[in-house]
Amino acid sequence: MPIPFSLMEASSWLRYQVCGLGSSRIWLWLLLALVLQNCSLALSASPYLVSMGSFDITGPAADVNMMGYANTEQIASGIHFRLKSRAFIVAEPNGKRVVFVNLDACMASQIVTIKVLERLKARYGGLYNENNVAISGIHTHAGPGGYLQYVVYIVTSLGFVRQSFDVIVDGIEQSIVEAHNNLRPGKIFVNKGDLLDAGVNRSPSAYLNNPAEERSKYQYNVDKEMTLIKFVDDELGPVGSFNWFATHGTSMSRTNSLISGDNKGAAALFMEDWAEQNGLPKKSAVANSDDLISLHKTSGLPRRVSTIIPEPNEITDDLIQLASSYEASGGRRLAGSSITRRIRSTQQNKTKFVSAFCQSNCGDVSPNVLGTFCIDTNLPCDFNHSTCNGKNELCYGRGPGYPDEFESTRVIGNRQFLKAVDLFNSASEQIQGKIDYRHTYLDFSRLEVKVSTSAGSQQTVQTCPAAMGFAFAAGTTDGPGAFDFRQGDVKGNPFWKLVRNLLKTPGKEQVECHAPKPILLDTGEMKEPYDWAPSILPIQIIRIGQLVILCVPGEFTTMAGRRLRDAVKTVLTSGNGEFNKNIHVVLAGLTNTYSQYVTTFEEYQIQRYEGASTLYGPHTLSAYIQEFQKLATAMITNKEVPTNLQPPDLLDKQIGLLPGVVFDSTPLGVKFGDVSSDVPSNSTFNKGSTVNATFYSACPRNDLLTDGTFALVEKLVDGNNNWVPVYDDDDWSLRFKWSRPARLSSRSFATLEWTVPEDAAAGVYRLRHFGASKPIFGSIRHFTGTSRAFAVR
C-alpha cells in the first residue's frame, strides 16, 4: 500500500530526529501509531478473504436410477444440462474460515461428506474439517442415485453406484480446491426479498393443524423470502452469489429420464450466463452494482456461447448453398477425451462467476404452483388425502408450464433467477463481524428432549429409532406412489403390515414411540446387510458476521423451519450483545447427510407424506430445536461442543448390483459416430424451431466426459471449414438423449436435439456428438461424428 505523502514526510523528519538528536522515543511511538492507523483502515476496507469455485459432478447418463422419486422405472438416459458443485470460502486474514458447498444433487450424503473431509485433510491438514465445512444439496430429483450409504436410499438404484459416488466426491474436492487457490481480499453483502410465485404448500391440511395463533403471524403458508449474499473481490469486482430459498426440485416429473438440476440448477445456469454477458468478474478498483445491466429478455434466456462467435449476419442463398455442401463427417476415432475439455471453454484460466441457488425448508413446498388435479377428470384432488376417487396415483401437481415439464422448470428457475438478480444489484448491507462455527453429532434414535406440557410444566420425552409410515409409500402430489397407499393414513393396512413383517416387525415400544404413525418400514432397527437408515446425525451452525446458517440434515417443513430459526435467533440476540435485530438466520436443508423430513408435532399428527417420513418420531423437531439452542449458546459463550459420536463409514460394506457395460457394438460397416438419422438436406431453421440428428453411439458410462460434453453445436465462421463450438450439453437449448433398441442390446443411439435460441446468430451450423465405446477386448475408445450442415435464419 503506498504511504501517504504526509506519512513519508513524518518518516524523513523522524530519521533526522533519531540520527541527529539521539533516541527520541516519543516520535517513534507517534510514527508507529500512524502506521497502525493506516493498516487498520486497509483491513477494515477488506474484512475477509473470499473466493468461489465450481466443478462438474454430472454422473452416469445411462442405466442408473434417478434419486428422489424412488421410481424404479426412472432410469437416466441423457442430459438436460450438467450438474455442478459450487463452493465459497470466506476467511478472516490469519483467522477462522468456512466453506459452504452447494450440490446439484438430490441431497448431501454422509459417506460423501466423510470421504471429502478425508481428502481435504490429506491436502490441507486440519485447515478444513467437519466443523467448518458444510455440503448441501439442492434436491433435484433428476440426478443419478446410488451415492448414499444407507440401504433405504439406494434400493431403487440396485445398491451403491461407485461412478455416481466418485464423480460427486471428485467434483466437491475440485470446487473447494479452486476456491482455496483463489482466496483474495473482498467484501460480502446481504440482501433479501420476497418471491411470491415459485412455491405453494403441497400439504396444506397438515399446515392447518398448527396453532391458529402461530399461523396468524405469517401471511403465507410457505416461506416466500429469498436471502442472498453477494461476493465482491477488491480487484475483480463481483465474483459470485449464493442464495437460500425454499421450493422443491420437482419441476421435472417422475417420468423424466434426462439428468437435470431442475429449477434451482436452471436458475444457477441462467445467472452465471447473465454474469458472463455482463462481463463479470471484471477488473475494477470499485465494484458498482449500478453498472450491472440485466440482459435478460422475455423472448429468450441468457445463452452460454463461445465469445469468438461474430455478430449475427443475414442468411442468404449463398449461405444456404454453403451449408448444403457440408455433409455428415462420419464417425472417427479420437486419441482421448481431452478434446471435449478443450472445446467446452476458451477461457479456462479466467476467473469465473459462481452462482448457487441453495435449498432451505422446502419440506412441504412444491414448485407446481397451479395446484393439484386428477389426471382422469381434471378436477381438483381431495384436500385431506390428495386422492382422486380414493386413488393417490391419479393426483398430480401442475407446474406453470403444464403440461411441459421442461417449460415448468424454466419458468420456476427463471423466477428465482430474476429475483436473485434484483437482490444482487440492490445489495447494500455489508456483512461485518467475525467468522465462527459449531458442529456436533447426535444420536437421534434415543435423544432425550424436554418439552412443555399443556399445563405449562416440563416433561422429558425421547426420539425414536428411525421408521417410515404408511403415507410415505403414498408419495406426494409432485410424485405420487402406487398401490392403495394414501396420505393421511394413521391406521395402516393389514396386507402391507404382513409384507412389512417379512422384513422386520416393529416392537411395542417402537410402535408407541412413533404413534400415531403406523410403521411401514422399521428402518432404524433393520441392520442387514448393513444399516438401512442413519441414527447419528450432524448439526452445524456457520456464522459470517451477521449472517447465520443453520445446517440441517433433512427437509424441514415451512413451520418447522420457522420455529428452528426463531429459536436460534432468540438465543443469539439475547446473548453477549454480538448480535442485534439485524441478524440474518437462514436454514440450509439437506446438508452434510440425509435423514428425510422434519415436521412440527402438530403436522406429524396428520400423517401426510412429510409426517410419515419424519424418521425419529413426533418429537424430532423439538430435539433439533433443543440441540441447536445448545450450539447457539456455545457460540455466544465461546465454548466448544464436545462429542464422542461419529457416523459410521460403510463404504467397504456397500453392495452394488448394477451390471457394468459388457461391450458396445455397431452394425457391420458402421462406425461409432456415424449418423443414423441426419438433418434433412438443404435445411433452413428459424429461431425457436428444433433441429435433431441421431448417431450410432455407445454407453455414456464408459466415460462420463467430466467437464466435457457429449453434444455440441458448431458454427461455421468462414468458408474455409473453420467450425467453432457454440452450444454444448450444459446449455439449456441443447439436449443429449441416449437410447438402446432393446434393454440388453450392445447397440445404442445418441440423439442431439437443439432448439434454436431466439438470440442465436444467423449462419451455418452442424451438430457434433462425442462418446466412448468399450470393445470386447482392449481399452475404452473415444470417437466423434458430425451431422450434415444446416442454415439458421
Order of alpha helices (4+ residues) and beta strands (2+ residues): alpha-alpha-beta-beta-beta-beta-beta-alpha-beta-beta-alpha-beta-beta-alpha-alpha-beta-beta-alpha-alpha-beta-alpha-beta-beta-beta-beta-alpha-beta-beta-beta-beta-beta-alpha-alpha-beta-beta-beta-beta-alpha-beta-beta-alpha-alpha-alpha-beta-beta-beta-beta-beta-beta-beta-beta-beta-beta
